Amino acid sequence: MALRAAVVGGGLGGLAAALFLRDAGLDVRVYEQMSEHRELGAGIVVAPNMVRPLARLGLAGRLPGFAVRLEAAWEIRRWEDGRVLSSQPMGEACLAMYGAHCYVAHRADLLGLFLSAWPADRLHLGHRCTGLTQHEAGVELNFVRDDGSTAQDEADVVVGADGIHSALRPFVAPEQAPRFSGLCAFRCLVPAADAPAMALRPVQTLWLGPQRHFVHYPISAGSLVNVVAIVPAGDWRDESWTAEGDIGDLMREFDGWDGRLHQLIASARQTRRWALFDREPIPSYAQGRVALLGDAAHPMLPFFAQGSAQAVEDAVVLAACLRGAGRGDAATALQRYDALRRPRASRVQTMSRGREVRNHLPDGPLQRERDAQFASGAPLRDSAWLYGHDVTTDCD
């Protein structure tokens, strides 16, 4: 009899877990608290270490239908005049080095790709998990539906993929207070017809300046430009991705910067704004028959653009550990998952910190030294530990 798995959270990480677990022979159900399945956020980097696992599911070949294949990534420009400080070639060089291209996409389009591969009758929307109870034979889950009624399920293993404010994390690891970074992010989408030409290139561009930075790249088959700007937060403390921001506030943050950025900001219809909080790595990703995955396990600051890629890596390793497991050894399999995944995911999580200090240097000697290091580096080769790592070998 197939091992029964309940995945709590139907976002990118949860659906990736469901797809890989099903591929490993498990009987999987997904529970999502939103009644309408939509992905919050906008742009996402689909890095080579995410593309290769998607190829195993037969999904990578559909990326070119909506994603933009990058010809360069982390094209770093100076804030006041757009001078290029460094550029990481992608394209065929990335394919030759890492066995996959690098894409950028709208999160909703990527979610749609995952949903197209998942049976609708195995996805339960409008189910908010309110608790669970572990016992020798399995895990009992409790839910509240949108209409106020309750529901229960029982599974051999439970995967908490319910995001940064995970309801399942307290069942696995002690709660910890988040650390405020002092920064907030503005996010907006700009119609390509209104954007400056340089923003339409298949390039992930990063502008650096004193106390702030600005990222943009095209998504949705080139019809939109995704913008993320990191600035001092001031009094802003809302961590929600849905909080409304003000275009005028965003424009004022970049007074004196290259005029092309002003044109890009002015072309946005609306902006979201959220505060950036950091969290320490937790001591375990699994407790008994419950495991955490993605942001529920290792929420990251966005500076490596690896949050979703690491969630997919989690899903690959979790499925490999549970392949062939029975009810009696499911908890042991989850402990193996924790031992295999936590060191690498924690490394990416902690290395995502502090980059804002380097990115936000004021003009002066340290800034010039940093820019010289950018110019002399080999960024694609230097990213081998991140893009080139094959998580399937972790499970051998």
N, C-alpha and C positions, 0 to 999 in steps of 0.2 A: 504494500500500500504506500502510495506516494506521501512524502512528508508534507504536512499542511503548513503554509506560511501566510501570515497576514501582514501586509505592508500598510502602515499608517502614514499617509501622506502621498498625494498623487501628483506631485510636481515632477521636475526632471529627474531628481534623484530617486524618488519613489518608483516611478515608472521604469527607470533603468534597472533598479533592483528587481522589479517584478519580471521584466523581460529576461534578464539573465537567470533568475531563479527558475522560471518556467523552462528555459533552455536546459537547465540542470536536472529537470525532471520533477520539480516540486509542483504541488497543487497550490496555486497562489491566488489570493484575493487582495484587492487594493481598496482602501478606505480614504476618502478625501472629504475634508470638512466643508469646502465650498460647494454650493449647490450647482453652480455653473462652472464647468472646467475651463479655466483660463489661467494663463501664466502671467504673474506680475513681473514687472521689469521690462526691459527693452532689449538692448544689445547684449550679445554673449560671444566670447571667443571660443570657438570649437577647435582646440589645439590638437596637434598630432596624437598626443597621448589619450585623447578622447575619440578621435576619428578611428583609430585602429580597433578599439573594442566595438564601435558601432559597425564596422565592417564585418566583424564576427557574427553580428545579428542580421546581416544583409541590408542594413539601413544606410551605410555610408554613401552608397551610389546614388542616393536620392538627395544628398546635400546640395549638389549644384543647382537643383531646381529652385531653391530659395535662398541659399547662403551665398556669400561672396567669398571667393577664394583669394586669399591675401597674396599679393606679390611682394609686400614688405610689411614688417611688423615692428612696433616700437620705433617708428621713425621719429626721432627726438628732435624737436625744434626749439629755438630760443624764443622767449616770450614776446619780445618787443619788435622783432623783424622777421621771424620765421626762419632764420638761418638753421640749416640742418646740422645737428651735432653728431648724429649717428643714425644708422638705419640697419635693420636686421633683414637681410634678403630671405624671402620665403620661396614660393613658386617651386620650380624644379629642384632647386637646391635643398629645400625642406623635404621634398619627396625622396630625394636621393639619400639624405642623411637619416631621416626618421621613418621612412616607409609610408608616409601619408602627407597630404596637404594640410594647411591650416586655413580655417574658414572663420568668418564672422557672420552672425545670424541674429534674427529677432527671436527672443526666447519663445514667443508664442508659436512661431513656425517650427521650432525644434520640438516643442511640446506636441504639436500636431503630428509630427513624424512619429514620435513615440506612441501617441494614441492610436494612430493608424495601424500599429502592429499589436495592439492590445484589445482583447475581446470586451465589448461593452458590458456584457453580463458579469464580468469579473471586476468591474469598477463600480464602487458604491459611493455616489456623491451625496453631499449633505449629511455626512456622518462625522461628528466631532467626538474624538476619543476622550472619555472622561476618567478612565482608569483601567487598571488591569490587575489580575491576581494570578500569580504563578503557583502551580502545584506539581506534583510528581509526574502527572500524565500530560500536562500541557499548560496553556495560558488562556485564561478567560478574559475577554475584552468587553468593555462597556462603552456604548456610544449614545449620544443624543442626536436625533435627527432634526432637520430644520423645522419640522412641525411640532417639536417638543416631545415627541414620543421617544422611547428608548429602544435600543437594539443590543444584542449580544452576539458574540462569536467566540469560537474556541479554535486554537491553533497549536501546532507543535512548536513553532517558532514565530516570533513577532519582530518585525523590522520597523524601527522608528525612523522615518524619513520625513518628519514633520517640521523641519526647518529650524531657524535660529531660536524661536520661542517654543521649542519642542515640549509637548505635554508628556512625552515618554522619557525624556532625559532624566528626570528625578528618580525613575525606577532603575537606572543604570549607574549614575554617577551623582555625587553630591552637587547641589546647586552652588554656583559661584557668582559673585557680583561682577557684572561687566565693567570694563575700564573704558571711560570716555576718552576718545582720541583727541578731542579738541577740534575735530574736523567735521564737516558735513559734505554731502554730495548733492549736486543738482543733476538731474537726468532729463533729457528731452529728445524728441524725434523731430527732424527737420525734413520736409519734402525735398527730394533731390532737385526738383525744378527751381527751388528758391535758394539752394545752397551754392556757395562759391565753388568753382571748378576743382580746386585743389582738394576739397573734401569728398569729391566723388571718386577719386582714385581708389583702387583696391589695396588700400594701405591703412594700417592702424597707426594713427598719428598721435604723438604725445608732446604737448607743449609744456615746457617747464619755466617757472618764474618764481619770484619771491613769494613764499607762503602759500602757493597754490599751483595746481596744474590742471590741464584741460586735455581731454581725449576725444577723438572722433574717428568714425569709420562708417562706411556704407553697409546697409543691411537690406533684407527683403528684396533680393535680386537687384539691388542698386536703387530702389525706389525711395529709400529713406536714408538719412544720415543719423546715426546714433551719437549722442553727445553725453559725456559724463564730465563734470567739473568738480574738483575737490578744492574746498576753500575753508578758511577758518569758520568755525560754527557760530561764534558769537553766543547768543542765548538759545540757539536752536538745539533741542534735545530729543526730538521725535525720531524714533528708529524705524518707523513705518515706511515702506516703499510707496505707499499710496498717498502720503501727505502732499498737499498742493504747495508748490513754491511760486515765486513771482519772477517773471522774465526780467523785470526792471532790476530786481535785486541781483540776479545773475549777471546782467550787463554791467552793473556798477562794480562787481567784484573784479572785472577785467578791464577797468579803465586803464588806458595807456598801452594795452596789448595790441598786437598786430590787428589791423583793420579787418582782415578776413574772418577773424574770430567774432568780431562784432556783427558782421554780416550774417554769420552762421547763427548766432544767438538771436538776432532780430527776426530771423525767419522761422523760429520755433513758435508753435501755436500755444503750447503750455509747457510747464516744467513740474517735475516732482522734486522733493527735497527730503533727505533723511540724514540723521546724525550717524556717525560712524563710531561704533563701540567695539572694543577688542575683548577677547576672552582667552584665558589660559587654556592650554590643552588639558583635557580631562584624563583621569587616571585609567579609565577603561572604556571601551566601546561596547562591552557586552556584560550582561549579568544574568546568569541562568539561561533562560530561553529567549531573552530579549537582547537585540543588538541595535545599535544606532548607526546611522549612515548619513553622509553629506553634512549639511549645516547643523543638523541635530547633534552630530559627533564633533565636528571641527569647523565652527564658523570662522570665516577668514575675512580680514580686510581685503579690499578688492584689488590691491596693487599688483598681484601676480596674475589676475584674471584666470584663476584656477579653481574656483569654487565648484562649478559643475563638473569639470574634468575629474577632480578628485572624488566627487560623488560617484561618477561612472566607474572609476578605478575601484572604489569600495564595492560596487555592485559585482564587478568581475570576481574579486577575491571572495566575497561572501558566497556567491554561487558555487565557486570552486570548492570551498570548504564544506558546503552542505551537500554537494553532489554525492549521492550514494549513502548519505547518513540516514540512520534510523531514529525513531523516537528516543531510544535509550541513549544515543550518543550525540543528540542535537546540541546540547549545551557545550559539550567538548568541542564540537565543530565551531561554535561561535567564539569560544576562547581562542581557537587557532586563528580565526578571522581577526580578532583583536590583536593578537601578537604579530600578525603579518602586516596589518594596515596601519596601526597606530604610529609606528616610528616614521614612516614616510609622510603620512598625512599631517602629523604634528610638525614635521620639518617644514612642509610647505606653509602651514599655518603660522609658524613663528617667523619664517623668513619673509612673510608678507608684511610684518611689522617693520617700522623704522624707515621704510623706503620713502615715506613722505618727508622725512628729515632731509634725505639726500635730494629728493625731487624739488624741495621748496627752499633751497639755499638762497639767501640774498646775494645779489651781485657782489663779487669780490674775489679774493684769492681762493677760497674753498670752492666757489662756483667754477672758477676757471680751471682749477685742478680736476674737478669732476668732469667738466666738459672735455678736457684733454683725455681723460680715461675713456670716455665714451668714444672719442675719435679713434683711439688706438685699439679698441677691443674687437672681439670676434663674437658678436652676440649669439648668432645661430649655434656655433660650436659650444659656446659657454652654457647654452640651455640644454645640453645633452642629458644632464641628470634629471631634467623635468620632462622634456618632450620625448626623449628616447627610451625611458624606462619601460620595460615590458612587464606589467604586473602579473601576467600569466606565469612567468618564471618564478615569482614569489611563492607560488603554490606547489611547486615541484617537490 
